[in-house]
Amino acid sequence: MIRRFNAVGDNLFLISNKLIENQDVCKLLYYTTKTPLSEPSLTEDQRVGLLNKNILIVPKVPENDNVKGSYIIVLYDNFVINGRNSEFKEAEILFLVVCPPEDWIVNEGSLRPFLIMNQIDEMFNGQKLADIGTLHFMQAERFVLTPQLTGYAMTYSTYEFN
């Protein structure tokens, strides 16, 4: 069990590393084509290259207007004391799925943000992660970050954080 906030960063790295193991997530982030899932699989170097570029653990996307691509930002949010045991903290994990509006429509039977969200949900909903606990989907809300970047914030609860 985690006892201090300094372990939260380690947990975010754990989640980020799980995301780059998923080829479909990587393709949806890396390729801006209308058929990202039909593109070649990414090499290990390409997948690792998505870290801190398209898969972020800080709440900031690149400011360069010439940079194209989609992003997943992973954050902890809403830390509170557990009502039953004050030594435990409860928290939520947010996955911000951010895509340029012109990249939303793909020829893969859905929209890019929903394809990414589906992969995240399959990977994490109901799954127990070491030092984090079991994640439970709570909600997803649409947001507009900038006119060039829009998406959804997916919230997962975990009541086993300490």
Secondary structure as UniProt FT lines:
FT   HELIX           6..20
FT   HELIX           23..30
FT   HELIX           36..38
FT   HELIX           44..49
FT   TURN            52..54
FT   STRAND          55..56
FT   TURN            65..66
FT   STRAND          71..81
FT   TURN            86..87
FT   STRAND          89..99
FT   HELIX           101..103
FT   HELIX           112..124
FT   TURN            125..126
FT   STRAND          128..129
FT   TURN            130..132
FT   STRAND          133..134
FT   STRAND          136..146
FT   TURN            147..148
FT   STRAND          149..158
//
